C-alpha cells in the first residue's frame, strides 16, 4: 500500500472530494478503520515522462497510470488525453472506477490513465507515437495486460487510440493468446464489441429513465413519472453527451439545451440533437444553430429551465458558485465528478436529486467487461446459439400456428423467430445492469436511516462489496 503517495495529495482537490464522499458513506458501515483506509487508498501510482519527436525537435510528455484497488484483477479504467490531466485527477478517476465496478457488479479493480496533451495540437502520426510509447512504458512496468490492468477510452481518446494500444501490446507479447483483452473500446474489426461506443451514453439514458419511472420519488421532486416529455440540458457533445442525448430523445425526452466549450444553445421546444451535431461538424460550433437562443458563456446554458441536467464533459462544473442558479430538479452525472460535495449538499437541501457518476456512467465499463469476456473466450456473443434459437423458435411458431389455425404475418413471424445478435445481447446485459443497480442503490437510500443522497447510498453498497472481497481474500478478518 502506498499511503505516502495518498498523503501527498492536498485534501481539497478531486481525489480529496472523492475521499470526502467515501468518508461520509463509511459512517453508514461497520468496517474496521484499517480496512476502510485500504479500500480508499490508491494502491499503485505510476508517473512517467517520455520524449516524442515534434516538428524539428522533441517534446517531453507527462503521463500517469493509477491502479486504485487490487481487490479484484485485472484493474480497469480509461485513459484521458487532456492538457489539464494531473496526478490528483487520475487518482480520483481511478478511485471512482473501483466503486463504479463494485456498484454494477463488474469484477474489476479501478484504474485510470492520463496523458497531459491537448490532442488537437498533434498530428495523427504524433498521437500514434505518443500512444504507442505510453503503452510501451506501461508494459515495461507490468501496468497493462488482460489479467493485470486493462485500459479503455476516456475524455479525448477513442477507438483509434485503443487499436494502437492493442497492436503495441500484441506486438510486444508475441504468442499471447489473450493479448486483445489487454484493452477495451477497440474497433469491432479489432475484436471490439458491438455497442461499446455508445454504451456509456445509453447507460446514462437508461439510468435517467429508471429514476424518473419511480412515481413516488418524482412526486417529491414535483415532477410527473415517466421520461416522456422531460426537458433535458446536456453539457458536452462528445461520446457520452451525444449518446446520452440521442438515447434520451429515443426514449421520449426533449433535449432543450446543449452546452459545449464554445457556448450554449437553448430552445424550450426542443433541439434536434442529430442536426446540432451535423451543424457543429460543418461550422465548428454549436452557436449559429437556427432557432435557438445562444449563450457565449457556456456555463449559462446549465442554468436554463429544464427538468434534468446531464453534465457530460468534465469534473467540477457544478459548484457552490452556480448550484443555486441550476433550475433542474435532477442532475444525472454523465461525466466523472461534475458536482462538488458542497454543491451536492445545497442541491439536496433545495429538494433536488443527483444520479451519481459512479452509477450513471457505468455503462461504459459494463460493456467493456463484455468485450473483455469476448476477447478471453475468443467467440462473439450469440455465435454458438443464434441459429439454434431461430430453428427452435421456428418449430414452436409452426406448431402453434398448426394447433390454433392462426397464421402470423411475416413481420410477426420474424420478430418471434429471430435469434439475438451480439448487439442485442450487449444492450440487454447493459439495460439489465443499469436497472438492477439503480434499484439496489435506491433500496439502500430508502432503507438506511439518516442516509442523505443516492451517492452516499451508492458508496455504501460499493464499500460493503469491496470489504467482502478483502475478507474473502483472507486479507481482513
Ligand atoms: P469526449 O472527449 O468524447 O467529449 C467531451 C466533450 O466535452 C467534448 O465535446 C468537449 O468539447 C466538451 N467539453 C469540454 N469542456 C467543456 C466545457 N467546459 N463545457 C462544455 N463542454 C465541454 O469525452 P467523453 O468520453 O464523452 O467523456 C466525458 C466525461 O464522461 C468525462 O468525465 C469522462 O471521464 C466520462 N466518462 C466517459 C466514458 C466513456 O466511455 N467515454 C465512460 C465513463 C465516464
Boltz pocket constraint, residues with backbone or C-beta under 6 A from the ligand:
constraints:
  - pocket:
      binder: B
      contacts: [[A, 153], [A, 154], [A, 155], [A, 156], [A, 157], [A, 196], [A, 197], [A, 200], [A, 235], [A, 236], [A, 237], [A, 238], [A, 239], [A, 240], [A, 241], [A, 259], [A, 260], [A, 261], [A, 298], [A, 312], [A, 313], [A, 314], [A, 315], [A, 334], [A, 335], [A, 336], [A, 337], [A, 361], [A, 362], [A, 364], [A, 365]]
      max_distance: 6.0
